[in-house]
Amino acid sequence: MGPSVFQLQCTCNNYPWGRVGESSLSARLCSKTPNTGFKIENKPYAEMWMGDYPVQPARSLKTGEELHKIVDEDKEGLLGKNVMEKFGGVLPFLPKILSIEKALELQIHPDKDLAAKLHAKNPDQFTDDNHKPEIAIALGKFEVFVGWKATPDIEALFDVLQPIKKFLPNGQTHFNNETLKRVCQNILTSSDDSIKECQEQLGKLPREKFGKQAYILDLLPRLQGQYSIEDPGNLVTLLCMNFLTLEAGESIYVPADCPQHEDAYLSGDIVECMARSNNVLNTGFCPRAKRDSIELFTEALTFSPHNANHAMLGATKSSKGKMGKTVDYAPPMSEFSMLKTSLQAGEKEIQDEIAGPSVIFATSGAGKMKACEEDFDIDEGYIFFAGPGVEIEFSSERGLEVYRAYAE
C-alpha cells in the first residue's frame, strides 16, 4: 500500500479551439509541475486533465505510474468503501483546466441510458457507458452559451425576424418544447446555402428588430469568422440558447443532454469538473464530416434549464473549512463536489477529513500543504491526489487559491 497523498503530473491536449502558447492558462499551469519536461510551444493548448480517465491520465510525479493503475492496486484504500460501492473501482469525476480561444463544437453529452447504448454499438467513438453532467467555474471573464432561452424570448425572435421563419414547423407560431426541438432539427438539416442566406439576411436587419437580444448582431460575425457563415451552430446558439458572461468565481451547472458548445463555452479560462466520461454528440461548429446524427442529437435533447438563472451554480460557505476560507460548489448530482480555498498573505485553512478521494490543484499563488504529517509545497499549477480520511492544512505567505474536487 502506497501513500494516500501524492503529487501528480498531467498533460495538455491540443484541440484547435485552445489558446496558443503562453496565452493558454492550461499550458502555463501544466508547465509549473517540476521535472516533467513539458515545454510550451507555439500551438493551441486546450485542456489539462487531472483524473484517472485512460485517454489522458494523470500520473504519479514520483513514479510515473498512471493514476488509474495506482487506484487499481488499492481501490478501497484510495477511494473509500462508499465511493467504491457507488461508482465502482474508479475515480468518479474528471477535473480539468480549460483555456478557450474560440467556440467549441455544438454538442450534447448523452444521459446514462443513451451512453450505454452508444457505447455498446460503437465503443471506439463512445469510450464509456456513463453520463457527463458537469460544472464550469470561471477563473476570469468567461463567455458561455448554456441551456435554452425562456420560451417568450425565442418566440419574440421568430415573430419579427422574417429570415428565420422558414425554420418553424408547418408555419407554427406558438412555441413549446416540441416546437423548439423541431426548429433545431430544421436548422441543423438545412443546406449550407440556406444557412448562409439566412445569416446574411439577419446581419442586414436593424438592431431594434432584435429588441433586448440585439447582442445577436454583435456575436454573429464573430462566430462566422471562427467557423463559417454556412455553420448551423451559429443560428442554434444565437436564436435558442442563453448567452452569459461570467466573472471569476461564478459558475454554471450543465446537466447531461443539455445543448452545449463543449459545455457551451465560447471564450475564457475555467475550472471544469464532470462525471467520469468522454462521450459527446457533435452537430455544429465543426465540418459536416465530423457531425453526428442530427436525428439522434435532437431526439436526445431535453429542455432544462429553460432560463439563464437556472443554469447558475452558486458557491456556499463550506462546513469542511474550519477557518472559514473555503466555499463549496455542489451540483445536484452525486459524483462530485468542488471546494475552493482562497487565502490572503499570512492566512491558513484546515479542511476536515473527506470520506472519499479528491484531486487538489492550485490555480494561483504559492504556499504549503500539510497532510498525513507530511509537508508539501503547493505552488501555482501543482496537483495532488488525496485518499479518504485525510485532514489537510493550507497556508501561504503571499496568497493562494486552491481547488479540491471530491466525492464521498
N, C-alpha and C positions, 0 to 999 in steps of 0.2 A: 504493500500500500504506500503510495507516494504522498507528497504534501497536499493539503486541501486548498492552499492558496499559492498560486504561482503566476509568473508573468507570461504573457502571450506575445507572439509576433503575428502580424496579419499582412494581408496583401490588398492591393487596389486593382480593380478591373479597369478596362479602358474603353467602355462604351462611348460612342461618339457624342453623346449629349453631355458628357462630363466637362468640367472646366480644365483648361490647358495648363500644364506645367505648374509653376509655383502659385498660380492663381487658384489652384484646387486645394481646398482645406483638407479633403480626404487624403490627398497625396502628402501634404505637409505633415499631417498628424501621423500618417503611416511611416514617414521618414524619421520620426523622432525616436522610435524604439531603437536602442543601440545594437550594434553588431549584427545587423541583418543584411547589409549590403544593398539595401533599397536606395536607389538614386532617382531623383525626379528628372524626367526628360521633357522635351517639348512635344508632348502629346496629351490627349484627354485622359484625365483620371476621374472616374465617376463615383465608385463605391468602395469603401473599405469594409469588408465583412469581418465580424468578430464572434463567430459562433462555430458550431461543430458540423455544419452542413458540408457534405463531402465535395460539392462543386468548388468551393473556395474556402477551405477550412483554416481556422486559426491553428497555430502550433505552439507548443511549449518553447519559450525563448531559450531555455537552458538545454533542452534535449533535441528540439526539432521535431518531436513526435506530434502527429496530428491530434487535435483535441478530441475528436470522436473516438480515437483509439485509446486515449488515456481514460476517457469515461468508460469505455467498454471493459477496462481492466478492474474497475471498482465502481460499478453503477450505483449501488446503494450508498456507498460512502461519499460519492461526489454529487449525486443527485438528491439523495434523501428518499426514504421509503415512500412517502406520499406522492412525490413527483414521479417516481419510477412506476408506481401503480397506476397513476392517472394518465401518463403520457408515454409509457414505455421507457426503454433504456437510452433515451437521447435527451439532449438539451431542448426543451420545448419552444424556445424562442431564438430569434436571429437578429442581433443588433447590428446596425451599420452606421457609417457616416457617409452622407451623400453630398456631392458638390455638383450643382446643376447649372449648366450654361444655357441650355435650350430645352424646349418641351420634350418630354419622353413620350413613348408610344401611348396612344389612346387604348386603354386595356382595362379588363376586369380580372380579378382573381376569383376562380371558381370556389363555391362552397364545398363542404366536405363530400356531399353525395356526388356532385359533378366531378370533383377532383378524383374520386375513387374510380369513376367510370372512365375518365380520360386517361388516367394512369394505367389502367388495365388494357386499354385499347392501344395506347401509344406511349410506352414508358420512356422512350428516348426523348420525346418532347416534354412530357409531363412527368417529371422525375420523382414525384412522390404522390401520395393519396390524401394530402392534408389541405385544409383551407388556409387562407393567408390574410386574415384581418391584421391591421397594423396601426401604429401611431407615428406621427411625424412631429418633432419638436424643433422649432426654428432656432438657429444659432445666430441669426441676423435677419435682415429683410428676406422674406420668403413668399414668393408668388405661387398661388396654387389654385387649380380648378378642383372642386370637390363636391360630390353629390349633385342633386338636381335643384334647380331653381324652384321657388314656390310656383305652383300652377298658374296663379294670376299673372306672374311676371312673364312666363313663357307665352301664355295666351295673348298678352298685350303685344308682344312682338309679332305673332302670327296674324293678329288682327289688322295691323297697319303696314307691315312690310311686304309689299307685293312680290318681291323676288323669291320669298321662301314659302309662299302659299302652295306652290306645287308639291311640297313635301307632305301636305296634310292628307290623311287617308280619306279618299272619296269626298274631298272638299269639306270635311268635318271642321267645325269651328269651335265646338265645346271640348275642352281638354279634360282628360282624366289620364290615369297611368297607362291604360291600353293605347290611348291616342299617342302619348309620348313614346311608347315603345315602337309604334308603327312609324312615327316621324323619324326616329333614329334609324330604323331599318331602311326607310326610303332614302334618307340622306346617304347612308353607307353603301347602298346598292346603286346609286346614281352614277352615270358615266362621268369621266373626267371633264368632258366638255360642259355637261350640265352643272357640275360643281363650280367650274371656272366661271361660267356665265353668271351664276348666282352671286358669287363673291365680287365679281366686277360690278354688278348692279348694286349690291349692298354698299360698296365703297363710294358710290356716287350719290347716295341719299343724304339729305341734310341731317345734322345731328339731332334736331328737335324731333325727328321721326322716331328716335330711339328712346325718348323720354329719359328716365333715370338710368337707362342702360347704354348711354352714349359711349361708355368706355369701350364698347364693342368696336367702334370705328378706330380707336387707338391700337387695340390689340390685333385687329385683323391683318394689317400689313406686316406686323411683327411676326405673326405665325406663318404667313405666306413666305416671308423671307427665310424662315428657318427650314421649311419643308417645301411646299409648293402651293400655288393657287388652286391646284386640282385636288388637294387633300381634303377629304370629307371631315377629318378630325377638326378642322378649323370651325366648321359650322356646328357640329355636335356640341363642342365645348362652349362656344360663344353664345349660342342660342339657348342651350338647355342646361348648362351647368353653372354652379356658383363660382365666381372668381373672387378670391380673397387675397389680401396682402397681410401677412403675419409679421410681427416683430419678435425679437429674441425672447425666448421663454414661452411664447404662445404655441399651442399645439392643436392638432386635429386627430380624430379617430376615423379610420376608413374601414368599414366592415367588408368582408368578402362579398362579392357580387355587386359592389358599388362601382360606377364608372370612374375611371382614373386615367391620369397621364402618368403611368407607372407610379401610382398613388397620387395622380392628379397634379404632378409637380411641373412648374414652369421655369422657375429660377431660384437660386439660393443655396445655402448650406444648412443641412439639417442632421439631427439625430433621428434615425428611424429604427423602429423595432417591430417585429412581426412574428406571428406564429411560424413555426419551422416549416417553410415551404418555399418553392421557387416556381410555382405554377402561374401562368398568365395566358390570357386570350387577347391578341392584338387585332385592332381593326383600323387604326389611323395613325398619322404621323410616322408612317413607315411605307416602303414600297409595296405595291399590291402583292407582290410575290411573297411578302412576309406576313400578310394579313391572314388571320384565322377565319373560320367560317362565320360570316355575318349573321346567319340564322342562329347559330349556336350562341354567339355573343348576345344578340338581342333577347333570345329566349331565356338566357341566364340572368338577365338584369332584374334587380329588384329596385324599389323606389324609396329607399331610405338611406341617408337623410333627404328630406324634401324641403330643407330650409338651411341656410348657411350657418345659423347659430347652432343647429343641432349637430353639426359636424365638429364643433369646437370641443376640446377636451381640457378642462381646467386643471390646474395644479392645486393640491391641498396640502396643508402642513402635515408632515408625516409623523406618526407616533413612533416610528423607528429611529428618529433623530433625537437623541437625548438633550442636545444643546439648542434645538430649535432652528438649525441651519439647513434642514432638509425638507424638500417637498416631494410629493408622490403624484405621478401621472398614472392613474389606474383606469384602463379601458374596461368596458363591460364584457370581459371575457376572462377565462381562467389561465391562459397560457403564460401570461407575464404581466408585470407592472414595471414602472421605471422610477427610480429615485434620482433626484438631483440635489447635490450638496454644493452650496455656494459659500466660500469663505473669503473674508477680507483679510488683510495682513494681520498676523498675530492671533487669528481665531482658530478654533478647533471644533470638531464634531465627532460624536461617538454614535455609531449606528448599531442598534440592537442585533442580536442573532436573527438570521433568516432561516426558515426551515427547509430551504431548498437551494439550488445552485444560483449563482449570479455571475455576471460579467461586469467588471468595473473599468471605466475608462475616463481619462482626464481630457477635456477639450480646451482648457486654457490654464495658465498659471503653473505653479510648481509647489511641491510640499512633501510631506511624509505620510506614510500609511503604516499603521501598526495592526498586525493580525497574527493570531496564533503565537504570541510572544516573539514575533519577528518584525523588524523594521524594514520598510521598503521605501525607496524613492518613488514618488509618483509625480511625474512631470507631464506637461502637455504632450498628448499622444501615447502615453503609457497605458497598457491594457493588462488586466489581471482576471483570472478565473478564481472564484471562491466557492468552496463547497458549503454544505449546510452547517448551521450551528456555530458560525464564526462572528464574534463581535469585532467591529473594525473601527479604528480611530484615525481620523484625518486631521492634519494640522498644516499650517502654512505661514511663512513669514512674509509673503508678498502677494497672497491671493491665489485661489484655486477653485476651479469648477470641475466637479466630478459627477458622472452619471453611473447608475448601477441598475442594470436590467436584471430582474429576478423572477423566480417562480416559487410557489410554496404549495 
